[in-house]
Amino acid sequence: MTTTQEIQGEVLDAVRKGQEAVVDAIKQWAETVQAITPSIPVPNLPYADKLPKPDQLVASAYDFAEQLLASQRKFAENVLDAAKPLLPAAPGQPSAASKTGTTSTKSGPASK
C-alpha cells in the first residue's frame, strides 16, 4: 500500500466515524423531540403527494453525482491521453516522439 493510499484510508475512516457520530446524534435528537412533543397533525397541502420523498431526493442526487463524477474521470483521462506526447517516457519505454517517428535531432547545415 502506498503512502497516498494510507492517507486516503485514514481520511475515509475519519469521515466514516464523523458521519456515524452525526447519525447517532440525530437519532437521539429525533427520539427526544418525539417524546416531548404532542402529535402534530400534518397539514394537507395541495400537490404534496406529487413531491418526491426525501429518500428519492437523496437517491436521485447521488445517482446524478455518480454520473457526473464518472464523466469528469473520463474527461481527465482523455486530457492525459491527449497530452501524452508531451509527457516524459517511463524508464525503458520509448518516448512518444520516437513512436511517431518524430526526432529531436537537427538536420541541415547547422548540424554539420
C-alpha positions as CSV (number, residue, x, y, z in Angstrom):
1,M,0.0,0.0,0.0
2,T,1.4,3.4,-0.9
3,T,1.6,6.4,1.4
4,T,-1.2,8.1,-0.7
5,Q,-3.5,5.1,-0.2
6,E,-2.7,5.0,3.5
7,I,-3.6,8.7,3.8
8,Q,-6.8,8.3,1.8
9,G,-7.8,5.3,4.0
10,E,-7.2,7.4,7.1
11,V,-9.3,10.3,5.8
12,L,-12.1,7.9,4.7
13,D,-12.0,6.3,8.2
14,A,-12.2,9.7,9.9
15,V,-15.1,10.7,7.7
16,R,-17.0,7.5,8.4
17,K,-16.5,7.9,12.2
18,G,-17.7,11.5,11.9
19,Q,-20.7,10.5,9.9
20,E,-21.6,7.8,12.4
21,A,-21.4,10.3,15.3
22,V,-23.7,12.7,13.4
23,V,-26.3,10.0,12.6
24,D,-26.3,8.8,16.3
25,A,-26.8,12.4,17.5
26,I,-29.7,13.0,15.1
27,K,-31.3,9.7,16.2
28,Q,-31.1,10.8,19.8
29,W,-32.4,14.2,19.0
30,A,-35.3,12.9,17.0
31,E,-36.3,10.4,19.8
32,T,-36.1,13.2,22.4
33,V,-38.2,15.6,20.3
34,Q,-40.7,12.9,19.5
35,A,-41.1,12.1,23.2
36,I,-41.7,15.7,24.4
37,T,-43.9,17.0,21.6
38,P,-47.5,16.2,21.1
39,S,-48.7,14.6,17.9
40,I,-48.9,17.4,15.4
41,P,-51.3,17.0,12.6
42,V,-49.8,17.1,9.1
43,P,-51.3,19.9,7.0
44,N,-53.0,18.9,3.8
45,L,-51.1,20.8,1.2
46,P,-52.1,20.8,-2.5
47,Y,-49.9,18.7,-4.7
48,A,-47.8,17.5,-1.7
49,D,-48.4,13.9,-2.8
50,K,-46.6,14.8,-6.1
51,L,-43.4,15.9,-4.4
52,P,-40.6,13.3,-4.2
53,K,-39.9,11.7,-0.9
54,P,-36.7,12.5,1.0
55,D,-35.2,9.1,0.2
56,Q,-36.0,9.6,-3.5
57,L,-34.3,13.0,-3.5
58,V,-31.1,11.6,-1.9
59,A,-31.0,8.7,-4.3
60,S,-31.5,11.0,-7.3
61,A,-28.9,13.4,-6.1
62,Y,-26.3,10.7,-5.6
63,D,-27.1,9.0,-8.9
64,F,-26.5,12.3,-10.6
65,A,-23.3,12.9,-8.7
66,E,-22.1,9.4,-9.6
67,Q,-22.7,10.1,-13.3
68,L,-21.1,13.5,-13.1
69,L,-18.0,12.0,-11.3
70,A,-17.7,9.3,-14.0
71,S,-17.9,11.9,-16.7
72,Q,-15.2,14.0,-15.0
73,R,-13.0,11.0,-14.6
74,K,-13.4,10.2,-18.3
75,F,-12.6,13.8,-19.2
76,A,-9.4,13.8,-17.0
77,E,-8.3,10.5,-18.6
78,N,-8.9,12.0,-22.1
79,V,-6.9,15.1,-21.2
80,L,-4.0,13.0,-20.0
81,D,-4.2,10.9,-23.2
82,A,-4.2,14.0,-25.3
83,A,-1.2,15.4,-23.5
84,K,0.7,12.0,-23.5
85,P,3.1,13.1,-26.4
86,L,4.4,15.9,-24.1
87,L,4.9,13.6,-21.1
88,P,8.3,12.0,-20.5
89,A,8.5,8.3,-21.2
90,A,8.8,5.8,-18.3
91,P,12.2,4.2,-17.9
92,G,12.7,1.5,-20.5
93,Q,9.9,2.8,-22.7
94,P,10.3,4.6,-26.0
95,S,9.3,8.2,-25.9
96,A,6.1,9.3,-27.6
97,A,8.2,11.2,-30.2
98,S,10.1,8.1,-31.2
99,K,6.8,6.1,-31.5
100,T,5.6,8.6,-34.1
101,G,8.8,8.8,-36.0
102,T,9.5,12.4,-34.9
103,T,13.0,13.0,-33.7
104,S,14.5,16.0,-32.0
105,T,17.8,15.8,-33.8
106,K,18.6,18.8,-36.0
107,S,19.4,18.4,-39.7
108,G,20.7,20.8,-42.2
109,P,23.8,23.0,-42.5
110,A,23.8,24.0,-38.8
111,S,24.2,20.4,-37.6
112,K,27.3,19.6,-39.7
